[in-house]
Amino acid sequence: MKQNQIKKLVSFVFEIGNLRKVIRAHQQTLLSFDLSDTIASHSFRVIFIGYFLAKELKADVDKVVKMCLLHDLEETRSSDHNWVHKRYVKVFEDEIRRDQLKNLSNSEELLKLSKEYQERKTLEAKITKDADLLDETFLLREYAWQGNKEAKNWLKGVKKESHHEKMMFTKLAKAIAKETKSQAPSLWWKNLWTPTRRE
């Protein structure tokens, strides 16, 4: 890699590091304040969900993981927007992505994947969107478990199917969303506690 490419890569990595500081905008409508709920923390869980969905649905795992990495990348420059913001604010996502990625050595591949994700036509793009929606479902369940009434309302939705479930493409994602709404978020550690320290 040439020095000029290294400089551009370093600049890009500094930019994506800012996703740790971009607070998710749904907190305004959920009446919550959670500093751990950032675009970076959201993207981290989306990547894992996407990986498992892709494996189970026999999709191109590599492509799904890359799409998950890219799915909210433009929010370093546009910030996040909730459903109210989206009514009034226009974000030039394509322009942002082109500007963000154009100087990277593999920009063509990343731009192509990003476009594929935005079009939502391929199985991999649909899985990536399902992973995005599932993370939101997990988060709503965690907030509802803590007593957040707005999160409970979002999870209930209409006719037992939440808004997010209606937007999901795969049966597997819908099944996971359904289980998410009934399982305690603390279940994972219930049998791990011990009264004594290991020697």
TAMO-V58020 format. One record per residue. PHI is phi in degrees with one decimal (none if undefined). PSI is psi in degrees with one decimal (* if undefined). Layout:
# TAMO-V58020
phi: (PHI PHI)
psi: (PSI PSI)
This chain:
# TAMO-V58020
phi: (none -77.3 -56.2 -62.3 -67.7 -62.2 -59.1 -66.8 -65.2 -60.6 -61.0 -63.0 -65.2 -60.7 -62.6 -67.2 -60.7 -68.5 -62.6 -67.6 -102.9 -88.0 -72.8 -72.0 -73.5 -64.2 -59.4 -62.4 -82.8 -87.9 56.3 -124.0 -140.7 -138.1 -66.6 -81.1 -90.2 -115.1 -63.4 -66.2 -67.4 -61.6 -62.1 -59.3 -72.1 -58.5 -60.6 -65.5 -61.4 -59.2 -59.4 -67.0 -62.1 -62.2 -61.2 -67.4 -93.2 55.8 -96.4 -75.7 -61.9 -57.1 -65.6 -63.7 -60.9 -64.7 -63.7 -62.5 -61.0 -88.9 -60.8 -122.4 -56.5 -64.9 -73.1 -65.7 -107.0 -106.5 70.4 -92.9 -134.6 -86.1 -63.4 -72.4 -56.8 -62.5 -70.9 -115.1 -111.0 -103.1 -111.2 -91.5 -59.9 -61.3 -63.8 -60.4 -61.3 -59.4 -65.0 -67.0 -98.8 -60.4 -92.5 -86.7 -63.9 -110.2 -60.2 -60.8 -61.9 -66.9 -66.0 -64.1 -64.1 -63.3 -64.1 -59.6 -62.4 -62.1 -76.6 55.6 -99.0 -87.8 -57.8 -63.6 -66.7 -66.9 -63.1 -61.6 -65.8 -60.4 -62.6 -60.6 -68.8 -65.9 -59.7 -63.2 -64.7 -59.2 -64.2 -60.1 -63.3 -62.5 -67.1 -62.1 -60.3 -85.4 103.6 -73.3 -68.5 -63.0 -63.5 -60.2 -62.5 -63.1 -67.4 -64.1 62.2 -113.6 52.9 65.0 -118.9 -71.6 -55.4 -65.3 -61.8 -62.0 -85.2 -73.0 -94.6 -103.1 -62.6 -62.2 -61.3 -64.8 -66.7 -65.6 -60.1 -62.5 -64.4 -58.2 -72.1 -107.6 -92.3 -70.7 -60.9 -92.6 -57.9 -59.6 -106.5 -57.7 -102.8 -102.3 -70.4 -149.3 -79.3 -124.5 -82.2 -71.4 -95.6)
psi: (131.9 157.3 -40.1 -41.0 -37.4 -43.6 -44.4 -38.7 -44.1 -42.7 -43.0 -42.9 -38.4 -41.7 -48.6 -23.8 -25.7 -15.3 -21.1 -20.8 -7.3 104.9 139.4 134.2 -17.1 -15.1 -31.8 -46.4 -20.0 -1.8 41.1 164.9 107.4 102.6 -17.0 -12.0 82.6 170.7 -35.2 -45.0 -37.0 -49.2 -36.4 -47.6 -34.6 -40.8 -46.5 -44.1 -45.7 -41.5 -50.5 -39.6 -45.7 -42.4 -47.9 -36.1 7.7 42.5 177.3 100.9 -43.7 -45.2 -43.0 -45.2 -42.4 -41.1 -39.1 -40.5 -36.3 -14.8 -30.0 19.4 -37.3 -13.3 -6.9 -27.6 -25.2 -15.4 178.5 153.7 132.7 -176.3 -29.2 -47.3 -42.3 -20.6 -30.4 -17.6 130.8 126.7 132.2 72.4 -43.2 -44.0 -43.8 -48.6 -42.8 -46.8 -38.5 -42.7 -14.4 -27.2 -0.4 150.5 -27.8 32.9 -36.9 -45.3 -45.7 -40.6 -38.5 -44.6 -41.0 -42.7 -43.1 -42.5 -46.2 -32.8 -24.3 37.1 -32.9 159.6 -41.2 -40.4 -39.6 -40.3 -42.0 -43.3 -39.5 -41.2 -40.8 -47.8 -35.6 -40.5 -40.6 -37.9 -43.9 -45.6 -42.7 -40.0 -42.6 -43.1 -41.6 -39.9 -30.4 -1.2 7.5 112.3 -35.5 -42.3 -40.3 -43.3 -42.1 -40.4 -37.5 -48.7 -151.3 133.5 44.9 8.4 121.2 165.2 -42.5 -41.0 -38.4 -29.6 -12.2 148.3 -37.3 148.5 -36.7 -44.7 -41.5 -37.6 -40.3 -41.9 -41.7 -45.3 -38.1 -38.5 -17.5 -15.8 142.3 131.1 -19.5 0.8 -33.3 -27.6 3.0 -37.1 17.0 -14.5 156.1 144.2 -14.1 155.3 150.5 145.1 *)
